[in-house]
Amino acid sequence: MRQRDTWLVLVVLAIGLLALPFMTDALLGRGWVRILDFTLLYIMLALGLNIVVGYAGLLDLGYIAFFAVGAYCYALLGSPQLGLHFPFWVILPLSALLACLFGVLLGAPTLRLRGDYLAIVTLGFGEIIRIFLNNLNSPINITNGPQGIGMIDPIHLGSFSLGSTHELFGLTLPPVHLHYYLFLFFTLLVIFVSLRLEGSRIGRAWMAIREDEIAAKAMGINTRNIKLLAFAMGATFGGLAGGLFAGFQGFVSPESFGLAESITVLCMVVLGGMGNISGVLLGCLLLVVLPEVLRHGSGPAQQLLFGRSFVDPESLRMLLFGLALIVVMLWRPAGLWPSRQHRSELTAKDNLTKSSRDDRT
């Protein structure tokens, strides 16, 4: 009976995900379907960062650099910028592999660093990549500098282009709907890989390093290779999302890969619950959808309550967004949906701190 209920839930969930863009389009407008597309991209990014931060306990403030590497790899190999127009099934794996290589290059010199020092180094790495892309337009113009790369080829699956509207099974599918289903496929793939990694020997080794690296090394875990693998896997997911982003937008520029984006993705992982895939999904939904709700609703709410707008909707949106984050983190310091193991770790640390404070008094 339980297995039948599980299958029933999965079938209902699958039908809901397939029908979601049509319901969103009918109720809220096509712009919200585009927001769904970006939500799926952020989920892939957050799940990649969850491997580094949530599983391995390595604070990475420059994670958006891997997103940029994947996006620019796709843009350079699929646009008139270099005169190359490789097919989608070639460019996307190359974007993921190149980001993976950059993940190893970042991880190798930072193996001895922990905590704040690791955060500073990764922050510097992210800024170096952004500045490098911003200035690589002379003496040879490769990235077109701050102007970015445009006219990127739309995603093609064989002769089927996702950049135009199609009629399938009597349904009209615009580009935002088609990209939604493609992103949904890759998101489910990333979730599946994350689930398999979480329960594997590698996943348990990451969690052992997160809890106590010295003890993990004493138990025979090769901490060097395991940490490099965490950086590589997280970067691969970031590069995959970056390639899909470039094909979806048709334009990339360094402005899209600033520090604020890294902080946003980190907030998704921490707010939802580090080390818990369900919590990361919840954090992504909240931090992508909530700002848009505030963007569209803060102005009309002021008109309804006061008769006119006192605060610019954009400024009020960020103010309310920041207050919501502070309240949630004070109320749920382990995240909205933390993993059972991470919650027990925090509880043990709190009890230890409380007992030591009592002993002093």
Summary of the structure (lengths in Angstrom):
residues: 361
radius of gyration: 21.9
end to end distance: 55.8
largest distance: 74.5
contacts: 1195
relative contact order: 0.15
helix: 75%
strand: 4%
